[in-house]
């Protein structure tokens, strides 16, 4: 029975992914791939910086709570 649930979950994800890729292609329109990659890489870089900032900020909050009992 667990195998059936896993297959169902994987099938539903595939349908969602296909819709997501179709929507992305529609939004991308006729932009040349060499120009499209600049936007995608920029967003990936911003996401990386955001995650790094959040990690440092959370560590700082923990340190402040321990040090000053805030």
DSSP file (Angstrom, degrees, kcal/mol; ACC not computed):
  #  RESIDUE AA STRUCTURE BP1 BP2  ACC     N-H-->O    O-->H-N    N-H-->O    O-->H-N    TCO  KAPPA ALPHA  PHI   PSI    X-CA   Y-CA   Z-CA
    1    1 A X     >        0   0    0      0, 0.0     4,-1.6     0, 0.0     5,-0.1   0.000 360.0 360.0 360.0 -37.5    0.0    0.0    0.0
    2    2 A X  H  >  +     0   0    0      1,-0.2     4,-2.2     2,-0.2     5,-0.2   0.865 360.0  56.5 -63.5 -35.2    2.9    2.4    0.8
    3    3 A X  H  > S+     0   0    0      1,-0.2     4,-2.3     2,-0.2    -1,-0.2   0.886 104.6  52.4 -64.2 -37.4    4.3    1.8   -2.7
    4    4 A X  H  > S+     0   0    0      1,-0.2     4,-2.1     2,-0.2    -1,-0.2   0.891 108.5  50.4 -65.0 -38.7    0.9    2.9   -4.2
    5    5 A X  H  X S+     0   0    0     -4,-1.6     4,-2.3     2,-0.2    -2,-0.2   0.904 110.4  49.7 -66.0 -40.4    1.0    6.1   -2.2
    6    6 A X  H  X S+     0   0    0     -4,-2.2     4,-2.4     2,-0.2    -2,-0.2   0.911 110.9  49.1 -64.4 -42.3    4.6    6.9   -3.4
    7    7 A X  H  X S+     0   0    0     -4,-2.3     4,-2.3     1,-0.2    -1,-0.2   0.894 111.2  50.2 -63.4 -39.9    3.6    6.3   -7.0
    8    8 A X  H  X S+     0   0    0     -4,-2.1     4,-2.2     2,-0.2    -2,-0.2   0.911 110.9  48.7 -64.9 -42.3    0.6    8.6   -6.6
    9    9 A X  H  X S+     0   0    0     -4,-2.3     4,-1.9     1,-0.2    -2,-0.2   0.900 112.2  48.6 -64.9 -40.9    2.7   11.3   -5.1
   10   10 A X  H  X S+     0   0    0     -4,-2.4     4,-1.8     1,-0.2    -1,-0.2   0.889 111.1  50.5 -67.3 -38.3    5.4   11.0   -7.9
   11   11 A X  H  X S+     0   0    0     -4,-2.3     4,-1.6     1,-0.2    -2,-0.2   0.905 109.8  49.6 -66.2 -41.5    2.7   11.2  -10.6
   12   12 A X  H  X S+     0   0    0     -4,-2.2     4,-1.8     1,-0.2    -1,-0.2   0.874 109.2  52.8 -67.2 -35.4    1.1   14.3   -9.1
   13   13 A X  H  X S+     0   0    0     -4,-1.9     4,-2.8     1,-0.2    -1,-0.2   0.889 105.5  54.7 -64.6 -38.9    4.5   16.0   -8.9
   14   14 A X  H  X S+     0   0    0     -4,-1.8     4,-2.2     1,-0.2    -1,-0.2   0.894 107.4  49.6 -63.8 -38.9    5.1   15.3  -12.6
   15   15 A X  H  X S+     0   0    0     -4,-1.6     4,-1.8     2,-0.2    -1,-0.2   0.911 112.8  46.9 -64.7 -42.1    1.9   16.9  -13.6
   16   16 A X  H  X S+     0   0    0     -4,-1.8     4,-2.3     1,-0.2    -2,-0.2   0.909 111.3  51.3 -66.3 -42.4    2.7   20.0  -11.5
   17   17 A X  H  X S+     0   0    0     -4,-2.8     4,-2.8     1,-0.2     5,-0.2   0.894 107.5  52.8 -63.6 -39.8    6.2   20.2  -12.9
   18   18 A X  H  X S+     0   0    0     -4,-2.2     4,-2.1     1,-0.2    -1,-0.2   0.910 110.9  47.0 -62.6 -41.3    5.0   20.0  -16.4
   19   19 A X  H  X S+     0   0    0     -4,-1.8     4,-2.3     2,-0.2    -1,-0.2   0.890 111.9  51.3 -65.8 -38.9    2.6   22.9  -15.8
   20   20 A X  H  X S+     0   0    0     -4,-2.3     4,-2.3     2,-0.2    -2,-0.2   0.923 111.3  46.2 -65.0 -45.2    5.4   24.9  -14.1
   21   21 A X  H  X S+     0   0    0     -4,-2.8     4,-2.4     2,-0.2    -1,-0.2   0.880 111.6  52.6 -65.7 -37.0    7.8   24.4  -17.0
   22   22 A X  H  X S+     0   0    0     -4,-2.1     4,-2.0    -5,-0.2    -2,-0.2   0.919 110.6  47.4 -63.6 -43.0    5.1   25.3  -19.5
   23   23 A X  H  X S+     0   0    0     -4,-2.3     4,-2.3     2,-0.2    -2,-0.2   0.892 111.3  51.3 -65.2 -39.7    4.4   28.6  -17.5
   24   24 A X  H  X S+     0   0    0     -4,-2.3     4,-2.5     2,-0.2    -2,-0.2   0.908 110.0  49.3 -64.5 -41.4    8.1   29.4  -17.4
   25   25 A X  H  X S+     0   0    0     -4,-2.4     4,-1.7     1,-0.2    -1,-0.2   0.887 110.6  51.1 -63.6 -38.1    8.4   28.9  -21.1
   26   26 A X  H  < S+     0   0    0     -4,-2.0    -2,-0.2     1,-0.2    -1,-0.2   0.904 112.5  45.4 -65.8 -41.4    5.5   31.1  -21.7
   27   27 A X  H  < S+     0   0    0     -4,-2.3    -2,-0.2     1,-0.2    -1,-0.2   0.869 110.1  54.1 -69.0 -37.1    7.0   33.8  -19.5
   28   28 A X  H >< S+     0   0    0     -4,-2.5     3,-1.5     1,-0.2    -1,-0.2   0.846  83.8 168.2 -66.6 -33.4   10.4   33.5  -21.1
   29   29 A X  T 3<  -     0   0    0     -4,-1.7    -1,-0.2     1,-0.2    -2,-0.1  -0.316  64.3 -20.8  58.7-127.2    8.7   34.0  -24.5
   30   30 A X  T 3  S+     0   0    0     -3,-0.1     2,-0.2    -4,-0.1    -1,-0.2   0.014  90.5 139.7-106.4  27.4   11.3   34.7  -27.3
   31   31 A X    <   -     0   0    0     -3,-1.5     2,-0.1     1,-0.1    -3,-0.0  -0.529  59.7-110.3 -72.6 135.0   14.2   35.8  -25.2
   32   32 A X    >>  -     0   0    0     -2,-0.2     4,-2.3     1,-0.1     3,-1.1  -0.388  22.3-123.7 -64.0 141.5   17.5   34.4  -26.4
   33   33 A X  H 3> S+     0   0    0      1,-0.3     4,-2.1     2,-0.2     5,-0.2   0.834 110.0  60.0 -59.0 -34.8   19.0   31.8  -24.0
   34   34 A X  H 34 S+     0   0    0      1,-0.2     4,-0.4     2,-0.2    -1,-0.3   0.825 112.2  39.0 -65.8 -29.5   22.2   33.8  -23.6
   35   35 A X  H X> S+     0   0    0     -3,-1.1     4,-0.9     2,-0.1     3,-0.5   0.818 111.8  57.7 -84.6 -34.2   20.2   36.8  -22.3
   36   36 A X  H 3X S+     0   0    0     -4,-2.3     4,-1.9     1,-0.2     3,-0.3   0.864  98.4  60.5 -63.9 -37.5   17.8   34.6  -20.2
   37   37 A X  H 3X S+     0   0    0     -4,-2.1     4,-3.0     1,-0.2     5,-0.3   0.815  95.7  61.8 -64.5 -30.1   20.7   33.0  -18.3
   38   38 A X  H <> S+     0   0    0     -3,-0.5     4,-1.9    -4,-0.4    -1,-0.2   0.922 107.4  43.7 -61.9 -43.5   21.8   36.4  -16.9
   39   39 A X  H  X S+     0   0    0     -4,-0.9     4,-2.1    -3,-0.3    -2,-0.2   0.902 115.4  48.1 -66.8 -41.5   18.4   36.8  -15.1
   40   40 A X  H  X S+     0   0    0     -4,-1.9     4,-2.2     2,-0.2    -2,-0.2   0.926 113.2  46.6 -67.2 -45.0   18.4   33.3  -13.9
   41   41 A X  H  X S+     0   0    0     -4,-3.0     4,-2.3     1,-0.2    -1,-0.2   0.866 110.8  53.9 -65.9 -35.0   21.9   33.4  -12.5
   42   42 A X  H  X S+     0   0    0     -4,-1.9     4,-2.4    -5,-0.3    -1,-0.2   0.919 109.7  47.0 -64.3 -43.1   21.3   36.7  -10.9
   43   43 A X  H  X S+     0   0    0     -4,-2.1     4,-2.2     2,-0.2    -2,-0.2   0.892 111.7  50.8 -65.9 -39.0   18.2   35.3   -9.1
   44   44 A X  H  X S+     0   0    0     -4,-2.2     4,-2.0     2,-0.2    -2,-0.2   0.898 110.8  49.5 -64.7 -39.5   20.2   32.3   -8.0
   45   45 A X  H  X S+     0   0    0     -4,-2.3     4,-2.5     2,-0.2    -2,-0.2   0.919 110.3  49.8 -65.2 -43.8   23.0   34.5   -6.7
   46   46 A X  H  X S+     0   0    0     -4,-2.4     4,-2.4     1,-0.2    -2,-0.2   0.889 109.9  51.5 -62.0 -38.7   20.5   36.7   -4.8
   47   47 A X  H  X S+     0   0    0     -4,-2.2     4,-2.4     2,-0.2    -1,-0.2   0.905 109.9  49.7 -64.2 -41.2   18.9   33.6   -3.2
   48   48 A X  H  X S+     0   0    0     -4,-2.0     4,-2.3     2,-0.2    -2,-0.2   0.926 112.1  47.0 -62.8 -46.0   22.4   32.4   -2.1
   49   49 A X  H  X S+     0   0    0     -4,-2.5     4,-2.5     1,-0.2    -2,-0.2   0.898 111.5  51.9 -63.4 -40.8   23.2   35.7   -0.5
   50   50 A X  H  X S+     0   0    0     -4,-2.4     4,-2.5     2,-0.2    -2,-0.2   0.916 110.4  47.9 -62.9 -43.9   19.8   35.8    1.2
   51   51 A X  H  X S+     0   0    0     -4,-2.4     4,-2.1     2,-0.2    -2,-0.2   0.905 111.9  49.7 -64.3 -41.2   20.3   32.3    2.6
   52   52 A X  H  X S+     0   0    0     -4,-2.3     4,-2.2     2,-0.2    -2,-0.2   0.914 111.3  49.2 -63.8 -42.7   23.8   33.3    3.9
   53   53 A X  H  X S+     0   0    0     -4,-2.5     4,-2.9     1,-0.2    -2,-0.2   0.924 110.5  50.4 -62.0 -45.2   22.5   36.4    5.5
   54   54 A X  H  X S+     0   0    0     -4,-2.5     4,-2.5     1,-0.2    -1,-0.2   0.890 109.5  51.4 -62.1 -39.2   19.7   34.5    7.2
   55   55 A X  H  X S+     0   0    0     -4,-2.1     4,-2.0     2,-0.2    -1,-0.2   0.933 113.8  43.2 -62.5 -46.8   22.2   31.9    8.6
   56   56 A X  H  X S+     0   0    0     -4,-2.2     4,-2.4     2,-0.2    -2,-0.2   0.906 114.0  51.5 -66.0 -41.7   24.4   34.6   10.0
   57   57 A X  H  X S+     0   0    0     -4,-2.9     4,-2.3     2,-0.2    -2,-0.2   0.905 110.1  48.5 -63.2 -43.1   21.5   36.6   11.4
   58   58 A X  H  X S+     0   0    0     -4,-2.5     4,-2.2     2,-0.2    -1,-0.2   0.901 111.7  50.1 -64.8 -40.5   20.0   33.6   13.1
   59   59 A X  H  X S+     0   0    0     -4,-2.0     4,-2.4     1,-0.2    -2,-0.2   0.895 110.3  50.4 -63.2 -40.0   23.4   32.7   14.6
   60   60 A X  H  X S+     0   0    0     -4,-2.4     4,-2.6     2,-0.2    -2,-0.2   0.891 109.1  51.4 -65.2 -40.0   23.8   36.3   15.9
   61   61 A X  H  X S+     0   0    0     -4,-2.3     4,-2.4     2,-0.2    -2,-0.2   0.912 110.4  48.7 -63.1 -42.4   20.3   36.2   17.5
   62   62 A X  H  X S+     0   0    0     -4,-2.2     4,-2.1     2,-0.2    -2,-0.2   0.928 112.4  48.6 -63.3 -44.8   21.2   33.0   19.3
   63   63 A X  H  X S+     0   0    0     -4,-2.4     4,-2.9     1,-0.2     5,-0.3   0.916 111.7  48.9 -61.7 -44.3   24.5   34.5   20.5
   64   64 A X  H  X S+     0   0    0     -4,-2.6     4,-2.7     1,-0.2     6,-0.5   0.897 110.1  51.6 -63.6 -39.8   22.8   37.6   21.7
   65   65 A X  H  X S+     0   0    0     -4,-2.4     4,-1.0    -5,-0.2    -1,-0.2   0.896 115.5  41.5 -64.3 -39.2   20.1   35.6   23.5
   66   66 A X  H  < S+     0   0    0     -4,-2.1    -2,-0.2    -5,-0.2    -1,-0.2   0.911 120.3  42.6 -72.7 -41.9   22.8   33.6   25.3
   67   67 A X  H  < S+     0   0    0     -4,-2.9    -2,-0.2    -5,-0.2    -3,-0.2   0.905 132.1  18.6 -73.3 -44.1   25.1   36.5   26.0
   68   68 A X  H  < S-     0   0    0     -4,-2.7    -3,-0.2    -5,-0.3    -1,-0.2   0.386  94.5-125.5-113.9   1.5   22.6   39.1   27.1
   69   69 A X     <        0   0    0     -4,-1.0    -4,-0.2    -5,-0.4    -3,-0.1   0.912 360.0 360.0  54.3  48.0   19.5   37.0   28.0
   70   70 A X              0   0    0     -6,-0.5    -5,-0.1    -5,-0.0    -1,-0.1   0.458 360.0 360.0 -81.5 360.0   17.3   39.0   25.7
